[in-house]
Amino acid sequence: MIKTFSFLFCVFIQIPAPARTDSSAMSFDTLTVIGVGDIMMGTDYPSAIYLPPGNDCKPLLHDVNTVLRDADITFGNLEGTFAGDKGNPKKCKDTTKCFVFRMPDHYVHCLVEGGFDMVSIANNHANDFGAYGKQQTEWVLESHGIAYAGSYTSPAVIVVKDGIRYGLIAFAPNLGCYGLDDLDAAAWMVDSLRQRCDILIVSFHGGAEGADHQHVTRRNEMYLGAGRGNVYAFAHRVVDSGADIVFGHGPHVTRAVEIYKDRFIIYSLGNFCTYRRFNLRGPNGIAPIIKVQLTPAGRFLKGEIIPVNQPGSGGVSLDPRKRVISKLQELTRTDFPEVPLDIDNNGIITIPKDTTTIVQGSYY
């Protein structure tokens, strides 16, 4: 279908909110949104040796393209730039902890082929080539019909698809992005976008990184001396302000899922499609494709975990061992024991029929 999107800048105009009830006049009973984590399909900086064989990104997503396209909206976190020859690379004192990513511009076609409708550019690599590199990245995405959100100049976007207005607003504790610490400001921005769209997705890049940080602590997190936010407080506040789905990423490992006020939250989608320059050992190499089914009013109906892994140097494969399903069962049971939520061994996420907790928390 033809997609249109209009960019929203940092000044939001308050307009009357559309009515949102499950008896909506919309002709859809169920909407489907897919979310995936970090995408960095190889970098030609500092050397082309970090690109996939033949400078071809297609094999990296080949196994999952059909899955990714099976949704009304597909989202991912773009962990890098399409900077071309624009901008200057950031300076790194310690190249074992500091990386600079620049994907060749033609790799955007792999995102198009994968059916991506919208991406977050709110992360610590969006500025790897400065303001000019960021502008080039935005131009490449926009010229290929992929909406983006997450910078000071373009914090939010609306994608209109099949008559449904899907909003995306993205946050990160990084230069040029709206952060996670000012909850009042985040709430105001989410509420402002809420009034313009039917389904609202909030993305955040936050939480400490690595295998030692798989759990949601419900506290402010630090990593390498930098604040990475209290992702639990942030996610709950944006749902309180109107978010229908919250997609987290940043820790490079998968984190738990939660249902709060009938809305779906995943605290980290992990590494999805990366090539070289990423640690893909152990829990860093497994991740979910999350498929969320919701009503036209945004209420969670059912979810599905499609388990993937990244063998070798990277690229996505369906995981026959389904390791991320058992990982999400474990993390969700441990981190959110109070939340009535079932994840079965096939990765189907449901709310138990006999629970009343979620209904009591509903705000529509």
N, C-alpha and C positions, 0 to 999 in steps of 0.2 A: 504494500500500500504506500501511497505517497505520504511522506512525513513533512510536516512544517514545524518550525520552532522559532521562537522569538526570545532574544536574550534580555534578561532582567539585570539591571545594574544595581549599584549599592543603594540607590534611592528607590524605595518601594512606595507605590501609591495605594492607599487604603480604598478598597471598593467593597460593596456588599458581598458577603459570602453566599455562594450558591447553596441551596438546600441539599443536604446529604442524608438520605434515608435509604434503607434497603428496598423501598418501593419506588426507587428512582425511575424516571421515565426512560432512562437509558435502556437500550435493547440488549444488554449483556447481563447474564446472571452471574458470571464468573469472569474475572480478569486474571491473567497470569503474568507475573513479573519474575524474571531470572536475574540473579546477581552473582558475580564472580569477583575474585580478589585481584591481586596485583598482576599487571600485564606489562612486560618489558621484553620484546621479542628479539633482543640482541642489540648491541651498540657498536657503531663504527668509531667510537671514541673511547679510549685513546688509540685503539687499533681495530682494523677490520677483522682481526682474528676472533673477535668476540661476536661475529655475525654467524648465523646458521649456515650450513653448507650451501654453496651456490648462491649465497645472498638471497635465499628464498625462505620466506616466513610461512608459506602455506602448509608445509608438513607439521608445523608446531601446533596447529589447530585442527588439522584434518579429521582427527578421531571424534571431535566434539562439535563440529559445525552444525550438524543436524540437530543436536540437543539444544544448542544455543539459540537456534532460530525458532524453536518450538515455544514461543511466548509472545505475548502482546508487546512487551518491552523487555529489552536485554541491557543490563548495566555492567560495567566493569571499572576498575581503578587503573588509569593510565599512569604507570610508574616510570615516567620518562618523557622525553620530548621527541617531536618531529621538527627539529630545529634547522635542518638543511645546512646552509652556509651562513645562517644568521646567528648573531650573538657570540659571546665569548664564554668558554667553559669556566665553571667555578674553580677556585683554587683549593686543593686538598693538601693538608699537611701530612696526614697519615692515610696513604692509599689503601691500607688494609681495612680501614673503617669508613672511608669516604669514597664514594663512587659517583661517576658522571655518566649519564645515559643519553644517547642520541640514536634513535632508530632512523634508518633511511625513510624518506618521505613515502616511498611507494609501499612501505609496509602497512600503511593505512588501509590498503585494499584487503588485507587479511581481516581487519576488524569489520569492514563492510561485508565480506563474504561470511563472517561469523554472525552477522545479523545484529551487531551492536547498534543500539539506538542512542545511548547516552553514556558518557564516561565522566568520572571525576578527575579533575586536574589539581585537586587540593592535596598535595603531599610534598615530601621533602625533596623530590626530584623535578618538580615542575619548573624550578628556576635554575636548572643545571647549566643553561646557556643564557641566563639573564633575561631581561625584558624582551629583547628582540627575538630570542629563541622561543620564548613563551608565545609571543604574538604569531610567530611562524607556525607553532604547534596548533594554535587556535584556528589559524587560516586553513591549515591542512585538514583538520577535523571538519570545520564548517563547510569547506568546499566539497567534501565527500558525504555530507548529510548526516554527520554524527554530532549530536548535541554535546556540550560540555558545560561543566560548572565547577566553581571552586576558587576563583581568583577574586581579588578586590574589585576588579572591573566587571567580572562576570560570575558573581557568586551563585547564581541560580539560572535555571532555564526551564522552559515549558515545551514539551513535545506533544503535538496534537496528532493522535493516531486513531483512525476509525471513529472520530468524533469525541474521543476521550482525551482530556487534558492531563498529562502526566507531568508533574513538577519534580525537579531535582534541585536540591541545594546541598552544597558540600563544604565541609569544614576540615581544618587541619591546624596543628600548632606550629606552623611553618611560615617563613617569610612570604608575604604577599597573599596570605589566606586569612579568612576569619577563623579565630581560634575556638577551642573547646572550653576555655576557662570562664569566659563571660557568659554565663547561662542566661542572664536577662537579655543580652543582645541577641544571642542565638534564638531565644524564644520569640523575640519580636520579629526577627527575620523570617522564621518558620511560619509564624502567624500571618505575616504579610503575604507570603507566597501561598499559604493555605487558601486565601480568599480568591486566588486566581486559577486554581486547578481542581480537578476531581480526585486524583490520586497523588499523594505527596510522598516522595522518597527523600530521605535524609541520608547523606553519606558522611562518614567521618574517618579520618586517618589518625588513629591515636592508640595509645597504650604502648607499654614497653615491648621490646622486640626479642624474639628468639624462643628456643625450646624451654627456657627457664621461666617464661612469662605466658603460659598458655591459659592461666586462670584470670577471671574477672575479679579484681580485688575489692571493688567498690570504694577505692581510695584514689587519691591523686597518684599517678604513676610517673616515674622518672626513668630516663634512659640516656646514658652517656652524659649525664649532668643536665639534661634538658627536660623540661616538663612535658609530659605526654597526655595530660588530662585525666579527669575522673570520668571514664567512658560510661560507667553505669549511671552516674548522675546526669551526664549529658544526654544519654539515650532516653531516659525517663522524662527529662524536661522537654525534649523536642516532641515526644509523643503527647505529653500534656498540652503542647502548643499546636498539635494538629498533624504530626507525621503519621503516615499509614505504615510505612516500612522504614526500618533503620538498617543500613548496610555499613558495617564497620570493616576496616582493613588497616594495615600498618604493622602489626606485630610479626608478620611473615610466618605465622602459624595460625591454625584454626582455633577459634574460641567459641564459647557456648552460644546457644540460641535461647531466646526468652519470648514469651508472649506477655505483653503488658497492655492492659486496657484494650484487649482484643487486637492489638497491633503486633506485628512481627519484628523482632530484633535479632540480628546476629552480630556478635561483638568482634569477630574477625573472620573474613573469608579466606585468609591465608594467601599463599603464592599460587596464582592460577596458571599463567603462561609466561614463563621467564626463560631466558636462555643465557647461560654463562653468568658470571659475576654475582650469582645468587647462591647462598647455601641451601641445598636441596636435600640435606641429610635428615633422616628420621622424620619427625613431625613437620619439618619445613617443606618436605616434598609431597605431602598429601594435602588435599583441599577438597571442598565441596563446590559443585555447581548447585546453587540453591534456587529451587523453583517454588514460588509462593503463589497460591491461589487465594484471591480475596474477592469480596463483594464489590459492586460499584461504589459502595459507601466506604470502602477501605477496610472492612472487618476481615480478619484472618479466617480462612476456611480450612486450608490444608497446605502443608508444605512437602517438598520432596528433596532429598539429598541425592544428587548424582555424584558418586565418588570418583575422583580423578587423582592421578599422581604424575610426577614429573621424573622420569628415569634419566640417568646419564646427565647430560649438560642442560636438559630442560626441554620444554614442549609438553603438551598435555596428552595423556592417555587415560582411557577409562580404566579404573582399578578393579580387576576381578576379585581382589581380596577385600574390597569395600572397607578399607581401614579407617577412613575418615568418618564412616557411619558409627563404628564402635567408639571412636574418639569423641564424637559429638554426644553420643549417649552418656559417656563417662563424664565429660566436662559439664554438660547441662545438669545431670543428676547431682554432681558435686557442688557446682556454683549456684544453682537455683533450685534447691530442694523444695522450696515453698511453692514453686510454680507448677500447676497441674498440666503436664505436657508429656505426651508419649512420642518416642522415636522408635519405630520398630526396626527389625534387622534388615529390612529392605530400604530403609531411609525415609519412610513415610512419617511425617510429623503431624500429629493431631492433638486436639484438646479432648480429654476424656468426656464422654457424654454425660456422666453423672456429676460433673463439677459445676459449682455455682460461682466460684471465685472470679473467673474471668468475666462472667456476665455482670457481676456486681461492680467490676472495675470499668465497664464500658461507659464511654462518655458521649455516645450518640444514641 
